[in-house]
């Protein structure tokens, strides 16, 4: 990664390259597919567009760039697909390739109709970002099935965090990462609790207000806030809509399981939390009841529930889960008779099993964490990840990693 200055519409945009994403997207430049970049607000989607614009301009200096950012006031007049088409037509240059970039496209009513129309004209290459999975996927699948490709973007990995903040890989840096999370803008702030969490609270409020409350016309905001706190308290625990509903009834709050499920789906669609399914390791059966939830960004979790050592197991699991997603794995929770495997991660033909523990400091913990993995009768790689500051080691074929080393070395 390196720091780059990009010139866009006459303004200097400084960014640090996030090469993993650029490598994924650039093979599709000039291909007849809409490139859709999705992810939570403030995780750097806009700056990925700037990087892509630079890639395109270097390859084709005559390329006409049409840029729209719905978070900027100057584009507030683009309300629906008619406005979008009119603006694009005004900016289009004939007889050359036009590259359209639309940031936060879900804020344009029926945007998919404009994209479908523009895609039929062969002189457009289209890129857009969005912060609502449900809204984007339903509309794009309906109108543009097979004509778009999605790229999922996450907050900074630990390796990126070190580069962005110019830190060494040590225990203090790892604690900063686990506490503050990986929103890219944090590189502009001192790693101080008060300063960081003032910023994160604003991001939290923006996501909840814009992408959940306003998007889904939620009236019971108090319940939504309590639900988020419940998920923070139960990060990595098996929960269900009924279990949450029953808990609320015990607190004299009556909310049906269906409403609980809807609210959980709204939070997932805004990329605020992620639901992870449970599967049977031997039979690959998916359990229909009970799932786990993790936060897309640890800093935003700690806006809801402050970072405390008693939550370390939950935090470690969440950090490992997020890293597996960053590495491109599809992740499930494994069930093996009466044993639980923290993560079963799959990518193409590769599969790995992972147990996460705070410390392997007694025989009981060692037997549980390593024993659960030894009970799996196949030859895929198996890992135990902990906070024991050891050199990577192996026990009966199971690899044991210190968390900081795993987050840097495993890709």
Order of alpha helices (4+ residues) and beta strands (2+ residues): beta-beta-alpha-beta-alpha-beta-alpha-beta-alpha-beta-alpha-beta-alpha-alpha-alpha-alpha-alpha-alpha-beta-beta-beta-alpha-alpha-beta-beta-beta-alpha-beta-beta-beta-alpha
